[in-house]
Amino acid sequence: MRKHHGFTLVELLVVIAIIGILVSLLLPAVQQARAAARRVQCGNNLKQLGIALHNYHGTHRMFPAGHLDTGTTGRAYRHQIGWLTYLLPFIEQPAVYELIDFRKIGPSNTDPNPNGSATSNPAFFAAGGTDIGAFICPSDPVRRVSPVWAPTNYMGNQGIDCRCRGKTCNGVFGHNTWTRFAEITDGTATTIAIGETLKGDLNPNTLQDNYIFGRRGGGVGANAQNIDSCQNLTPNASDRATVWFGGHPQHNMFSTDRSPNDARFDCKAPNNGCTNFAARSAHAGGAFFGMCDGSVHFISDSIDRSIIRALGTKSSREVVGEF
């Protein structure tokens, strides 16, 4: 009689169990490898943006403004275009840049831009709705949330002063602020130009990094210059960095008054006049920063406040050691 060779049920279950154990051991390693690759890509993006800033400066003899006035009237004329928009030709995106007709930006009260806001003007939807790979950190779990506008994970350093509207901030970027290399007297290797941020998901109930928009009258006593004055309010906004094109400060500038991923809620108060957003990232333990010399550093959440403040100012004569 012929014998049939095969597995018994017990043997099959043992093999399946062994395969399950091997997969469970291998999966964390695969996930770690993917996380490491995303982390490297995030740092490389900052390197690319740093080179673009140098090339922009080489052409224009200054860095772009953090955000720019382009009109004189209307309720939203102040915040029109952010600094990333001006880098497009320097990161191999000239076709997107050419979609922008700057003649259609302010002054306001004219069609098709009746309220003076560039991000309310359909003339810019094609450009501002284009996803730009260099503007996105793949580690951030939040993807694009707007059907009109494409987001970013990188903001410009406004320094330690949040009052960047109507005055020159002590960081590299600010409202109507164009910084030259000659003005970075603290040294380009020890002055932050760009930092990471987390994108909002447009739902203030879901993310810990949502912020407080202390509208005048609605957030009595809230002033982002003193971040603790905002902490008794409930976060009510979640649109940070959801528009790389636009000039509103929550989309383009962060503060170096606090360490990365500071546990306190960020704040914009009163109104748009003062913003205090810490750098934030999805990386464990810190965030990536691009310096004015083009180098990229990972800075720990536990960095001493005096050091992050010193790294944030461009001409305050602080001495910065290791960081």
C-alpha angles and dihedrals in degrees: 000000000000117000120222115218119213147121123290117227091253092053091049092051091049091052091049090049092051091049090049091052092049092049091049089052094046099045097069090050091052091048091049091050091051092047090050091051091050090049092052091049091051091054091046090055090056090049090053092049091048091054089047090054090052091049091047089051090048089056101038101024090235143056118261119264117264088237130348140223110227102166142036106220141038132066097277106029095115098069110052116128131016129216096255090064091064092052094061096097089050097054096052094267102115092134091061091046091052090058089069117090102197090192088073093061112095161323087123136220092068130101133294088020106044098162098041097243117132090207090059093053116097089207088079101042094096094055099036092045093059115107110232114201094207090058095057130079106208091211092070107096093206112089130190111317104175123077089209109035132049119221138226139211097205130081134181122249113253093178127232098314115083095193096092096142113098094359141064113264123220093239128076096266132047147134107310088345121142112186124202125203089244089063093057093085094156088070131269093245091059100039121087118228104172136018139182127262135181119243119241120237096213090248113102091194098064113050127059090213095063114123143228118250102198100197114199107275094009096069101040111194094008114133119163091212083075102041093192090063088068099050097087090063127085117245107256105171135062108171100104114146093354091125118048090179101054130085102224109125095237087065101048118020138055135187128245092200089099137040121260115284092010109192094230120090117260118244143206109192148188091019113298094324098096129026127184111183120161119217109264136188144171091236117107114253103006148344141267122257132189115218126214091254090060097256122130125221135183107224120200125238087233096060113135111262092231090058097048089048091051092048089052100056121077102202111015097111097236118156111231121198127185117337 
